[in-house]
Amino acid sequence: SEPYLADMLAQISERLSIKLTLNDHWYHIFVLLQIYFARGVSLTFSTGRPVTGIFRLTFGILIATVASMLAGAIPIARGALIANGAIAFIPIVATFVNDVVLRAWFSIFKLDSDITVDRSRGIYFTTGVYRSFQRTLMAGAMLIAIAFFGAAANTAIPGVIWLLVLIAALGIYWSIFGLIITFRDSSDGPFWQRYLATAEAQLGLSIIQVFLWVSFFLVCNAGLGRIGL
């Protein structure tokens, strides 16, 4: 897929008269976005909605490819906080676009039990987009905070690492959102059992689990590199 994306980027460069090169970090961004999108796809299939699952999978791959290609065209440079911030910000926008499109899909086909006579499709859509926008602002605020920290420490954190941190933050967000939903739920049953049954908790905990495994791999890889293995 990389030669195909490189050719596509070359054609865009030629038309815009701007030299764009696909850097190696595009693949890492693509994988991280797929980690975020894949759990939602899995949950959709598990609830017996194969058509929606196929749509989520297809659109997720499309938006992840476009975002990783755009972010991959920006080179990672030590000290270039704006460039590194842009590398992380583009995928954040991609998650927002994905949320908006999926919310529209669920609204149009009335695929959520929250859509009732009292709660129209329009209200369902706008509420979901507003919450997604809040998550985007939260991620953007974290991005700015990390950028200021890097400037204060006279160092630069590669945008890929920033993105990894923000993906973990989204996992924490969904986990906490699952707690809020569980607290508001008045149904019977043990609290943690009801919590783990929510789609929000399953998504959040899955993202955190993958984040921990990826972090463990990166730490081990860096340690082995230091001792020459």
N, C-alpha and C positions, 0 to 999 in steps of 0.2 A: 504493500500500500504506500510505502514511503516514496518510491519513484513516481507513482501516479500523483501524489500530493505535491511533490517537488515540481513536476511538469505543470500542474495546475497553477502553482504559485509563480512559476516562470512566465506563464501566459498573462497572469494578472499584472506582474511586474512590467511586462512589455506594454500592455495597454495603458497602464497608469504612468509609465516612464519613471518608475521607482524600482530600485534594486532591492528585491526581497529574497532572502535565503531561508530555507527551512532548517532550523537548528535542531540539535539532538533532543532537546528537552520537550519537543512537541509530543513525543511518545509518552513520556511520563505524565503529562497533562491529560492526554487522551485516556490513559489507564485510570487516573484518579477520578476523572469525570464519569467514567464507566462504573467505577466502584459506587459512586453516589447514585447513578441512574439504575444500576442493575438490580439493587434490592427492591426498588419500587416495581420493576418489571416482574420480579419473582413473586412479590405479594399479589400483584394483579392476576397472574396465572393461578396462584393458589386459591384465589377467591372465585375461580370459575369464569373468568372473563378473558378468553383467549384472543378475541379480536382486539380488545383494548391493550392486552399484553403485547401483541405483535406491533400495534401502533406505537406504544411506548418504547419498545425495543428499537424500531426503525427510526423514530424521531430522535431518540437518545443517541444513537450512533451518528446520525446526521449532525446534530448540534454539537456533539463532542468532537467530531472531525473538523467542523468549521472553526470552533473555538480553539482547538489545539493547533490548527494550522496558522491561525492569526497570531496566537501567543507564541508559537514556534518561530514566527518570522522576526520576533524581537530577540536580539542576542542578550544573553546574561553577561553582565559586566560588573565587576566589583566596584562599588561606590556609586553605581548608577541606580539610585533609589527609584527614580521615576520609571525607568525601563523595567526594573524588577517588579515594581508595583503594578505596572500595566500587564505584565505576564500573569500575575495573580488575579487582577481585576477582570480580565476578559472572561475567564471561566466562571467567575461569580455572576457576571451578566448572563452567561449561557444557562446557568441554573435557574435564573429568574425567567428567562424566555421559555425554558422547558416547563416551569411551573405554570406560566400563563397559558401556554398552549394546551397542557393537560387539563387545566381547570376549565378551559373553554370546551374541550372534548367531553368532559364529564357533565358539564352544564347542558350542552346541546342534546346529548343522548340520555340525560337524567339517570346517570349511573351511580348516584350517591343517595343514600337514604335521607340525607339532610335536606334534599330537595323535596319540599312538600307544598301543599296548597298555601300554607302560611309563609313559607320561605321559598320564594320564586327562584328560577334559574339565574336571573339577573343579580339578585342579592347574593346567592351562592357564589357566583363568579367574582363579583366585586370584593366580597369578603376574603376569598382565597387569594386574589391578586394583592390585596392590601397586606395580608399576612406574609406573602412572599416578598413584597417590597420591604416589609420590616426586616425580614431575614437578610435581604440584600444590603440594607443600610447597616445592619449589625456587622455583617462581614466587611463592608467598606470601612466602618469605624475601626474594626480590629486591624485592617490593613494600614490605615493611617497611623494607628498607635505603634504598630511594628516598625513602620517607616521612621517615625520619630525616634524610636528606641535605637534603631540602627544608626541614625545620624548622631544621636547623643553618644553612642558607644564607638563612634568613628569606624563603623564596620558596615557591611552590606550582607543581607541574607538573601540568597538566590530566590528568585520568584517561585521556583518549584517547591522550595521548603515552605515559603509563605502559603502557597496553595494547600500544601499538606496540612498545615496548622489550621487553615480555614475550613477544610473538609472535616477535620476533627471537631471544630467548633459547631459545624452544622449537625454532626452526630450528637453532640451534647445538647444542642437546641431541641432536636426531635425527641431525645430522651426525656428532657424536662417537660416538653409539651405533652408527652404521654402521661407524665405524672399529673399534670394539671387536669387532663381529661379524666384520668382515673379518680382523682379527688372529687370531681363534679359528678361522677357516675354514682348513682344510688342503688345499683343492682347488687344482688347478694353475691357472696363468694369472697375468698381471701384477697386482700388488697393486691399483693404482688402477682397473684394469678391473673387478676383483672388487668393489671398494668402490662404484664407481658403479652396479654392477648390483644392489646391495641396495636394498630398498624404503625402509629408514630413511634412507640417504644421499640418495636421490632426493627424499624428502619434505623433509628438512632443507635441502638445497641449493635446492629450489624456493621454500621459505618465505623463505630469506635473499635470494634473487634478487628476489622480489617486494618484500620489505622495503627493499632498496636502491633499487628504482625508486620506491617510494612516498616514501622519504626524500628522494630527488633532486627529486621533484615538489614536496614541501613546502618544501624549501630554495629552489627556483626561484620558487615562488609567493610566499614571504615576501620574497625579494629584489626581485621585481617590485613587490610591494606597497609596499616602502620607497621606491622611486623613483617611485611614483605611477602605475604601469601596471596 
